[in-house]
Amino acid sequence: MIESAQRSKGASLKDDRFEISSIKATETPEGAPKATWYKYVITQGNNTILGQRSGTRKSVTAAVEEIVEQLNLRRAGKSGRVHLSSNRKKQAAAK
């Protein structure tokens, strides 16, 4: 289950990194297998992501940290990537 709120128009991308707000034990969701479940909250500015995951507290925390890391990497874009191409054809034509 994921929910999000709209981003405020004046907020800066650099200032609004995704962060874990909380991870708390919760009841097993209806229809889900009996297990230990945790509800987590990830925030970024005015955005809120709510989710649930089963597992140990340690495994859920690691998984949510990975989600946050991936969200922040996506926000950062693909800076630093350069497309290099060979100029062999131009060099050969010049000779």
C-alpha positions, 0 to 999 in steps of 0.5 A: 500500500503506497500513498503520496501527497502532492509536492509543494511548488516552491520546494527545492529538490536538493532540500527535499531528500527522501527520509525514513520517518518511522518504522513501527510494528503493525497488525497483519493486513487482511488476507496476508499470511500471518507474520510479523509486519511493519508499517513504514513512513517515508517523507520528502517535503510534503510528500508521504509514502506509507507502506507495509512489509513483513519480516524482522525489524532488521530486514524491514529497516534494510529494505526501507533504507534501500528504497529511500536510497533508490528514490534519492538516486532517481531524484538526482538524475543521471548527472556525470554520464557522458556519451563518448563516441569515436571520431575514427571516420572523421580522422580517416577522412582527414588523411 
